[in-house]
Amino acid sequence: MRMLAHWLVDAVIAHWTEVGRGPAILTGEREDLLRRLGGPVPQEPGDPLVEMQVLVDVALAHMQHGDHPRYFARVPGPSSFAGMLGDWLASGFNAIVSSWAGGSGPATVELVVLEWLRALLGMPDGTEGVLTSGGSLSNLLGLAAARNERGPGIAYLSDQTHASVARGLRATGFPADGVRVLRSDPAFRLDPELVARAVVADRDSGRHPGFVVATAGSVNCGAVDPLDELADLCAREDLWLHVDGAYGAPAALCDAGRRALTGIERADSLVLDPHKWLFQPYDVGCLLVRRPGVLEHGFSMTPEYLVDATGDASEVDFRDRTLELTRRARALKLWLTFRTYGSARISAGIARGIALAEHAQHVLERDPRWRVVTPAQLGIVTFTAVGATPGHHAAAAAALSRDGYAAVTSTSLRDQSVLRLCTINPLTTEDEITATLESLARLVRDRAHGRTSGP
Ligand SMILES: Cc1ncc(COP(=O)(O)O)c(C=O)c1O
């Protein structure tokens, strides 16, 4: 066991030291990957060393490396070393956080971590939470708990709200005509005035407004909805405020992010993903709910076979705050990360991601081949190539990924096609941003001139 584990440690350390020298993303062909990884059910024992090497060489080589310093696509996953060690410990000890009786130690770690996150985000004492697999499940749980608490009602969101919210609403039984997707303002934010008008219109037609979903860092361009104004509106109209800060909310740990996120602490339910901008390996998301008891009210279950595993009022059975019964101990990695680096260093890492996007914006503004579409916001900047068609953007992004030098996203902001960098990896250098933009500019130009060479 020791020999195999040491081999594994060496393989992982090699990944950590070499990740930036390999491709930022590598996508395989299904047939080829199946040929190398598949086959009939193995009947006879194999050599774990050989098989681990296959996993490293084939499975783990063919993926997006969210921890690569030039991985700027979607939302990177620049996980920290301490986070990884915490995750290894959780797996190595097969830790479970379901009932208090069966996992009081790891459950306490989860309570501690949730309390740290609550305090860092400025939510009030008494706020409760749960760790999840990520933003999608946190959004679903938050909205399901809200509806369980408040009864059926209309939900208001914007055309920039993450798709997992609409999916979560659908999965929790919100009818299609109970979801109002409002046009975002010119800065791609949910407009409180539009929400207020829609609420009045719904009330006038005998409907029951219930929930506002605000975004604290849109995945498209980093836009933050006017959280304070939306919280005022919700207080006035007695609506539940759900804030999706899956990628953006951790920015509240640093000054620049905190300024952009004013009002986030007023959410009734708040989603953030430590596996995005709190430097955690996949997976760990988080849902915080202001009012104590709401999660248990929505999700508790005590069948006869769990009576022995049901704690008293001072104990927390985390299965009762979520839709998972068996749960891995996701808190250990966060706990170890905070204890190892301290929040000041984590906050500096987040601030660096914000500054890197501002650097990218300056580079783009100085270059006549580019036009900035949305300025750097919470580590995201979007831009177009002057004279390019939407197809050129997508083709250039795809060519860059195929080459592996870097990965960026092509998306659209309403009707406008854009390229997008998300710069939340603090290990990225300014030179790497400049070089990525240079490669992209060449690729767009080649596509515009009908050439399809590599970067
Ligand atoms: C704003 C926002 N909400 C929700 C999600 C979904 O999170 P996950 O992929 O962890 O389920 C994302 C993912 O990027 C996001 O950016």
The ligand as an SDF file (V2000), in Angstrom:
LIG
                    3D

 16 16  0  0  0  0  0  0  0  0999 V2000
  -23.1750   31.9750  -11.4520 C   0  0  0  0  0  0  0  0  0  0  0  0
  -23.1360   30.4730  -11.4970 C   0  0  0  0  0  0  0  0  0  0  0  0
  -24.1350   29.7540  -10.9500 N   0  0  0  0  0  0  0  0  0  0  0  0
  -24.1450   28.4110  -10.9610 C   0  0  0  0  0  0  0  0  0  0  0  0
  -23.1320   27.6990  -11.5540 C   0  0  0  0  0  0  0  0  0  0  0  0
  -23.1540   26.1930  -11.5470 C   0  0  0  0  0  0  0  0  0  0  0  0
  -22.1930   25.7080  -10.6710 O   0  0  0  0  0  0  0  0  0  0  0  0
  -21.6890   24.1850  -10.7200 P   0  0  0  0  0  0  0  0  0  0  0  0
  -21.0200   24.0270  -12.0430 O   0  0  0  0  0  0  0  0  0  0  0  0
  -20.7500   24.0810   -9.5590 O   0  0  0  0  0  0  0  0  0  0  0  0
  -22.8720   23.3020  -10.5650 O   0  0  0  0  0  0  0  0  0  0  0  0
  -22.0680   28.4000  -12.1470 C   0  0  0  0  0  0  0  0  0  0  0  0
  -20.9880   27.6830  -12.8400 C   0  0  0  0  0  0  0  0  0  0  0  0
  -20.1340   28.2480  -13.4600 O   0  0  0  0  0  0  0  0  0  0  0  0
  -22.0640   29.8190  -12.1060 C   0  0  0  0  0  0  0  0  0  0  0  0
  -21.0580   30.5310  -12.6360 O   0  0  0  0  0  0  0  0  0  0  0  0
  1  2  1  0
  2  3  1  0
  2 15  2  0
  3  4  2  0
  4  5  1  0
  5  6  1  0
  5 12  2  0
  6  7  1  0
  7  8  1  0
  8  9  2  0
  8 10  1  0
  8 11  1  0
 12 13  1  0
 12 15  1  0
 13 14  2  0
 15 16  1  0
M  END
$$$$
